[in-house]
Amino acid sequence: MKILVTGRAGQVAQSLAERAGSHKLVFAARPGFDLLDPASIEATIAEVQPDLIISAAAYTAVDQAEDEPELAMAANGEAPGVIGRAAAKVGAPVLHLSTDYVFDGSGERAWAETDPTGPIGIYGKSKLAGEEALASSGAPYAIMRTAWVYSPFGSNFVKTMLRLAETREELNVVADQYGNPTSALDIADALMTVVNRWHDAPEHGANAVYHVAGRGTTNWADFARAIFSESAKRGGPSCTVNGIATADYPTKAIRPANSRLDCTRFHEMFDYTAPKWDSSLRDTIARVG
């Protein structure tokens, strides 16, 4: 299949480049493809004539979004609808990545796709608007929400922790926010699982929302400790982690306290479950440590 992937430098896009197998990937990125320029989106999709689109590009500056709500909404909230309408014209289904931030972060139970959304910040609101715009675009779609993404590529929590440990003996890390650390390589595998299923059975499980995240949950402080433990085993940087409360580390945008995602629906529909998060973490540390 010819697959158009929005974005080129992102963690998922780079992971897809490794995991696409025999499928042909065409990466669309600025300046020729710009989420803020609907005409460029429409022209790119019309020119490429893809069999399927993976909508991976997004505005991801969570704190900055609070100061740039119009920009975040244009990129995350409106562009997916433009992608979907252009995809419908060429007969291409769309796989779209979304986020745990569409929930309000309350409770301690893992969020299911059927739970009510209630984003508490601009970033989450913009991503939810994008889900709704794609769903009403006329293109077959699957929305895949994920969380706490890391990989050997780009900027992420794992690489930040390792960099900071090179010059510090201890770090303060939030210990009261819980979620599923998720390797972008595992997200790529999940996406390709859908691609391969749709190749054989077009639109199997289409027009639905799914959760795809690393198996098992932890908090940021324990995640950091796991990073340093694995790094130390390989002779890499490590330091002491002090768990602190969210209130002691104020940020412009409020983070969800509970980002746990229930991935049962995706497993039942596509027979894919991500590896345990600490297993995938070991693989990432082996590559970047």
N, C-alpha and C positions, 0 to 999 in steps of 0.2 A: 504494500500500500504506500501511496505517497502521502506523507503526514506533514502538515504545516504546524510548526511549533512556534508559538509567540514568545519572543524573548530569545536571547542567545547566551547571555552571561550568567543567568540565574542558576541556582543550585539544581533545580529540577531539569532545566534545559540541558545543562552539562551532563547530568546523570542519564538523561534519555539518549544522549550521543553515545554512551557506553552500552546501553541496554536495548537498543532498538532492533537488534538482530538484522534480518534481511530487509526490513522496511526502509524506505527512503525518507530521510528527514530533510525538510526544508525549513531553515530557521529564519524567522522574520523579526527584525529589530530596527531600532532607529539608525539612521534617519528615514529610511524608506518606509518603515512601518512604525507608526507612533500611536499609542493608545489615546493620545489627546487630539488626534487628527483622523476623524472618521473617514475622510476621503482616502487616506493612505491605507486604512484597514480594508476598505472595500476594493481598492485597486489591487492590493497585494493578493487577496483571496481570489479575485477574478483572474489575475494573471497566473497564479500557481495552479489553480484548479485542483485542489487537494482532494484526496479520498476521505480524509478525516483531519480535524483540527484539534490540537492540544493547546488549550488556552492557559498558558503558564505565566505569562508576564503580568505584573501588577505593580501598583504603588504600595510599597511595603514599609515606608517610614512611619511607624505607628505614632510616635510622639509628634513628629512634624505635621502629621495629618490634622492634628488639633488646630494648627495655625493655617493650614491650607485645605480647608474642607472642600472647596470647589474643585481644586486640583485632584484630590483623592476621589471625589465622587465622579469626576469625569473619567478618570483612568479605571477605577474599580467598579463604579456603579453603572456607567453609561456604555463604556467600550464593549463589555461582554454582549450587550444587546446588539451593537453594531456588528460584532463578529458573528453572532447567531444569524442575523438577517442576511448577511453576505454569504454565510455558510449554506443557508437554505437555498439560495439562488443557484449554487453549484452542486447541491445535493450531498453536502458533507456533514456528518454528525460532529458534535463538539464535546470534547472532554475538558471540563473547566475545573481549575483548582480553587478551592475556597478555604475557609479557616474556622478554627474553634472560636474566634472572636465574635462570631454571629450570636453566641450565647452570652448570658449575663455573668456567668462564672459562679453562680450560687450553688449551694448544696455540695454533696460529696459523691453523688452517683455519677457514673459515666453518662455523658449526653448521648441520646439516641436521635436519629434523624427525625423522629416524630415529635420530639420535644419542642415546645415553643421557643422561638428565637427571641432575643432581646439584647442586642448589642449595646454596650455602655460607652463606646467611644466612636469617633468619626471613622477610624479604619474599619471597625466591625460593621458599622452602618453602611459604609460604602461597599464592602464585600457582600453584604446581604442584598443590597440593591442590585448588584451585579448578578447574583443568583436569580433574582426575580426577573431581571431584564432578559437574561438568556432563556429562562423557562418560557417566556412569552414571545420569543423571537421567531418561532416557527421551525427551528432546526431541531432534529433529534439531539439529545444531550444526556450527559451524566455529569452531575456536580459532585466533586470529590473533596470533602473537607479534611484538612489535616492540621497538624500542630507541632510546634517545637522542632522545626526542621533544621537539620544539620547535615554536613557532608564534607568530603575533602575539598569542595569547591567554594569559592566566594567567601562571604563573611557570615559567620554564625557563632553560636554560643560556644561550641567546642573549640573552635580556632581562637576565639577571643580569650577563653580561659587559659589555653596553652601559651598564648602570647603574654598575658599578664603574669603568668607564673615564672616567666623568664627573668623578671625583675622584682618580684615581690615574694615575701615569705608567707604572707597570709592574705586572704581575701574575705570580704563580707558578701554573702550571697543569700538572697531571699529563700526562706525555708517554708513559707506558708502558701505557696502557689503550686498546684499539682497538675500534672499533665503527662502526655505520652511523648517522650523524645522520639523523633522520627527521622530516619535516614532518607535523604532525597533519593538515594539509589533504590531504596525499598519503594518509595513513591513511584519511581520510574518503572519498577517491576510491576506494580499494581496497574499503572496506566497501560503498559504493554499487554498485560493480561486481558484488559478490556479490548484493546485494539485487536488482539488475536481472536478473541471470542466474536467480536463484531465482524471480523473478516469472514468467519465461517457462518455466523448467525447474525446478520445485520440487525442492530438495534436491540439485541438481547439485553434485557434489564434497562432499557433506555428510558429517558424522561423521568429520572429519579435522582434523589440525593443520597450520597453514600459517605461514610466516614472511613478513612484509611489512615492509620497511625501505627506507630510502633507498639508492640505487645508489652503490656505492663506499664505501671505508672510510678512516678517518683516526684520529688520536688526539685527546685533548681539547685539548692545547696547539695543535696545528695547526688544529683546529676553531676555537679562539679567535682564532688569527691570521687565519683566513679571515673571521671575523665582523668583526674590526677593519679588515681591508683593504677589505671592502665598505662598511662604515660610513664610512670615511675618504673613499671615492670620492664619497659623498653629503654630505660635510661634517659627518658625525656624529662621536661620540666614538670615540677609538682610543687604544691604549696598547701598550707593549712587552710581549711574553709571554716569560717564562722557563720553559722546560720543566723539570719536576722529576719525581722518581721517586715512585711511590705511597707508598713508605716514608717520604718526607719530608712527606706530607700525610695523617696518620693519621685515620681515621674509625671510628666505632663499628662500622659494618657493613662487611665486606670487599666491595669492588667486583670484578666479574669483569675480569680482565686482557684477556680476549678475548671481546668481545660481537658479533663478526661473525656475521651471519645469512645463510644461503644461501636466496634467495627463488625458486629455480627451480621448485619444486612449485607455488607459487601462480600463477606466470606460465603454466605449462603447463596448469593447470586453468581459469584465469579470464582468460587473455590480458591480464594487467595487470602492468606493471613500473613501479615508482616512478621518478621522474626522478632524475638525479644529485643527490647531496645538496647540492653547491655551487650548483646551479641553483635548487633550492627555497629555499636559504638566501638567495639574492639577492632572491627574491620576498618573503621574510619581512622582511628588512632594509628593503626599499622601503616596507613598511607600518609598521614600528615605529621606523625611524631618524629 
